[in-house]
């Protein structure tokens, strides 16, 4: 019985130990990169295998906690010091991604985004806000496609303009306007305006490694 509990405790602690070792390794590499490039390195990495509890993976995406941490790192860095943002993310909340993108866009110093593998949806928005995008040969960016629940905002707008049925325009229980198409329109319009208003001088230069 004692051996069983010992095995259980080791199995439970193994993911935590692996996470701590990975974080220590990342910090060493970050210090090396910062010393070499004379910049501030910020990581926004959402990998399924790096976050686990008792061996069960937890899915990560860009959320408000990420925006708080990234904004704090940017604000605590001298405006003249370049910022290198490493992105590996499937995307996330529109609000969080927009907050980070605006902070990147308004920063005085140069901001370079590195995409080693992929940066989708909100990650692509962050990349477009930078001064320069550096990607590996097979790295990819994705479309900026804001979602409302499980539905794409663009699809809701398309459906609402073609079919004005009560299903899309009113709340069945209360009879009040649901606002779903209005929220979709506002979300898509805000994202589109933000992207199209980027002046040509601030549009990122994309480099392949």
C-alpha positions in Angstrom: 0.0 0.0 0.0 2.9 2.4 0.8 4.4 1.7 -2.6 1.1 2.5 -4.3 0.8 5.9 -2.5 4.4 6.7 -3.3 3.8 6.0 -7.0 0.7 8.1 -6.9 2.5 11.1 -5.3 5.4 10.8 -7.8 2.9 10.6 -10.7 1.1 13.7 -9.4 4.3 15.7 -8.9 6.0 14.8 -12.2 4.0 17.3 -14.4 4.8 20.1 -11.8 8.5 19.2 -11.8 8.6 19.1 -15.6 6.9 22.4 -15.8 9.4 24.0 -13.4 12.3 22.6 -15.3 10.9 23.9 -18.6 10.3 27.4 -17.1 13.9 27.4 -15.8 15.2 26.4 -19.2 13.1 29.1 -20.9 14.4 31.8 -18.6 18.0 30.9 -19.4 17.3 31.1 -23.1 15.4 34.4 -22.7 18.3 35.9 -20.9 20.7 34.8 -23.7 18.4 36.3 -26.4 18.0 39.5 -24.5 21.7 39.9 -24.1 22.4 39.1 -27.7 19.6 41.3 -29.2 19.7 44.0 -26.5 15.9 43.7 -26.2 13.1 42.7 -23.9 11.8 39.2 -24.7 8.1 38.4 -24.0 6.7 34.9 -24.5 3.0 34.3 -25.3 3.1 30.5 -25.6 0.0 28.2 -25.4 1.1 24.6 -25.7 -1.2 21.9 -24.6 1.6 19.6 -23.3 3.2 22.3 -21.1 0.1 22.6 -18.8 -1.1 19.5 -17.2 -2.7 18.3 -14.0 -2.1 14.6 -13.0 -1.2 14.0 -16.6 -4.4 15.5 -18.1 -3.7 18.3 -20.5 -5.3 21.7 -20.1 -6.0 23.8 -23.2 -4.8 27.4 -23.2 -5.6 30.5 -25.2 -5.1 34.3 -25.1 -7.1 35.5 -22.1 -7.3 38.5 -19.8 -4.5 37.2 -17.6 -2.3 37.1 -20.6 -3.1 40.6 -21.6 -2.4 41.8 -18.0 1.0 40.1 -17.9 2.0 41.2 -21.4 0.9 44.8 -20.9 2.7 44.9 -17.6 5.9 43.7 -19.2 5.6 46.3 -22.0 4.9 49.1 -19.6 7.8 48.2 -17.3 10.2 48.2 -20.3 11.9 51.5 -21.3 10.1 52.9 -24.4 13.4 53.0 -26.4 14.2 49.3 -25.8 13.1 46.9 -28.5 10.6 44.3 -27.6 10.7 40.8 -29.1 7.4 38.9 -28.7 7.4 35.2 -29.3 4.0 33.9 -30.4 2.8 30.3 -30.3 -1.0 30.4 -29.9 -4.3 29.3 -31.3 -5.8 32.7 -30.6 -8.2 33.6 -27.8 -10.5 36.4 -26.5 -11.0 39.4 -28.8 -10.7 41.9 -25.9 -7.4 40.5 -24.6 -5.9 40.3 -28.1 -7.0 43.8 -29.0 -5.5 45.2 -25.7 -2.2 43.6 -26.4 -2.2 44.6 -30.1 -2.9 48.3 -29.3 -0.1 48.4 -26.8 2.2 46.9 -29.4 1.1 49.3 -32.1 1.5 52.4 -29.9 4.9 51.5 -28.5 7.7 53.9 -29.5 10.5 51.3 -29.7 10.6 48.6 -32.3 8.5 45.5 -31.7 9.4 42.3 -33.5 7.1 39.2 -33.4 8.7 35.8 -33.8 6.4 33.0 -35.0 8.3 29.6 -34.7 5.3 27.4 -35.5 1.9 29.1 -35.7 -0.1 32.1 -34.5 -3.7 31.9 -35.4 -6.7 34.3 -35.1 -5.9 36.7 -32.2 -2.2 35.7 -32.5 -2.3 37.0 -36.1 -3.8 40.2 -34.9 -0.8 40.7 -32.5 1.7 39.9 -35.3 0.0 42.5 -37.6 0.4 45.2 -34.9 4.2 44.8 -34.8 6.9 46.5 -36.8 8.4 43.2 -38.0 7.3 39.6 -38.2 10.0 36.9 -38.3 8.7 33.4 -39.2 10.2 30.0 -39.7 10.0 28.5 -43.1 6.9 26.5 -42.4 5.3 28.7 -39.7 1.8 29.9 -40.4 -0.6 32.8 -39.6 -4.3 32.5 -39.7 -7.4 34.6 -40.5 -8.6 37.1 -37.9 -12.0 35.6 -37.4 -13.8 36.9 -34.2 -16.3 34.5 -32.8 -19.5 35.0 -30.8 -19.8 31.8 -28.7 -19.3 29.0 -31.2 -20.3 30.9 -34.2 -18.1 33.1 -36.5 -19.2 36.8 -36.4 -19.0 36.9 -40.2 -21.4 34.0 -40.6 -23.9 35.6 -38.1 -23.8 38.8 -40.1 -24.3 37.0 -43.4 -27.3 35.1 -42.0 -28.8 38.1 -40.4 -28.7 40.1 -43.7 -30.2 37.3 -45.7 -32.9 36.1 -43.3 -34.6 38.5 -40.9 -36.5 35.8 -39.1 -37.2 36.1 -35.3 -34.8 33.3 -34.7 -31.9 35.8 -35.3 -33.5 39.1 -34.3 -35.5 38.4 -31.1 -35.1 36.6 -27.8 -37.6 33.7 -27.8 -38.2 33.9 -24.1 -38.6 37.7 -23.6 -39.4 39.0 -27.1 -36.6 41.6 -26.8 -34.0 42.0 -29.5 -31.3 39.5 -28.9 -28.6 41.8 -30.3 -26.6 38.8 -31.7 -26.3 40.3 -35.1 -25.6 43.7 -33.6 -22.8 42.3 -31.5 -21.4 40.4 -34.5 -21.5 43.6 -36.6 -19.8 45.7 -33.8 -17.1 43.0 -33.2 -16.3 42.6 -36.9 -16.4 46.4 -37.5 -14.1 47.2 -34.7 -11.5 44.6 -35.8 -11.8 45.7 -39.4 -11.4 49.4 -38.7 -8.4 48.7 -36.4 -6.7 46.7 -39.1 -7.5 49.0 -42.0 -6.4 52.1 -40.2 -2.8 50.9 -39.8 -0.8 53.3 -41.9 1.5 51.9 -44.5 4.6 53.1 -42.6 3.6 50.9 -39.6 2.6 47.8 -41.5 4.9 44.9 -40.5 7.8 43.7 -42.5 7.7 39.9 -42.8 10.9 37.9 -42.8 11.4 34.1 -43.3 14.2 32.3 -41.5 
